Amino acid sequence: MNGEGKRDMVQCSLCKREFEEEAVIKAGDYRVCAECKPLFFQRLREGVSLTGEMTYGGFWIRFGARMVDGIIFLAVGLLLMVAGGFGKGGLLLRLLSWPIAIAYETYFVGRYGATLGKMACGLKVVRSEGQNVSYGRAFGRYWANLLSSMTLTIGYIMAAFDSQKRALHDRICDTRVIRT
């Protein structure tokens, strides 16, 4: 209590709301409310920013990550063509390209929060409050990503002008791409 008989209030390091000091836990220099506690410890385990502020991945770093993923797909495609013979391999590649792309994006974003390209560029896909992305949301994000490309890539370019660097598919799926 302070000198006026009122309880001392402290601010949660994540949500920035004020609470009585007894209602928050103290972890080092951080004060965390009960609602933010699971997210706080998840971020602590994953090495993500604890202050609640996310550093968003901008247009060019995301473009670079997409290029790395493209190189990976090119290498896989060449392997499939060589394995199946160039004539049959091309047909096999065309038949398998979408299922492979869907599985790749869904698995890596759902499991690790990033494709190999994003990992190489130090990026991660999270929900708006910093939570991990589920497999279902990762699957939906793949399809929303197609909308970003079908708009003459304007859906991607939106990330360059948005304060949270969100592309169209990020807006649809309530995701953010952050620097790790």
Rosetta blueprint (number, residue, H / E / L):
1 M L
2 N L
3 G L
4 E L
5 G L
6 K L
7 R L
8 D L
9 M E
10 V E
11 Q E
12 C L
13 S L
14 L L
15 C L
16 K L
17 R L
18 E E
19 F E
20 E E
21 E H
22 E H
23 A H
24 V E
25 I E
26 K E
27 A E
28 G L
29 D L
30 Y E
31 R E
32 V E
33 C E
34 A L
35 E L
36 C L
37 K H
38 P H
39 L H
40 F H
41 F H
42 Q H
43 R H
44 L H
45 R H
46 E H
47 G L
48 V L
49 S L
50 L L
51 T L
52 G L
53 E L
54 M L
55 T L
56 Y E
57 G L
58 G L
59 F H
60 W H
61 I H
62 R H
63 F H
64 G H
65 A H
66 R H
67 M H
68 V H
69 D H
70 G H
71 I H
72 I H
73 F H
74 L H
75 A H
76 V H
77 G H
78 L H
79 L H
80 L H
81 M H
82 V H
83 A H
84 G L
85 G L
86 F H
87 G H
88 K H
89 G H
90 G H
91 L H
92 L H
93 L H
94 R H
95 L H
96 L H
97 S H
98 W H
99 P H
100 I H
101 A H
102 I H
103 A H
104 Y H
105 E H
106 T H
107 Y H
108 F H
109 V H
110 G H
111 R H
112 Y H
113 G L
114 A L
115 T L
116 L H
117 G H
118 K H
119 M H
120 A H
121 C L
122 G L
123 L E
124 K E
125 V E
126 V E
127 R E
128 S L
129 E L
130 G L
131 Q L
132 N L
133 V L
134 S L
135 Y H
136 G H
137 R H
138 A H
139 F H
140 G H
141 R H
142 Y H
143 W H
144 A H
145 N H
146 L H
147 L H
148 S H
149 S H
150 M H
151 T L
152 L L
153 T L
154 I H
155 G H
156 Y H
157 I H
158 M H
159 A H
160 A H
161 F H
162 D L
163 S L
164 Q L
165 K L
166 R L
167 A L
168 L H
169 H H
170 D H
171 R H
172 I H
173 C H
174 D L
175 T E
176 R E
177 V E
178 I E
179 R E
180 T L
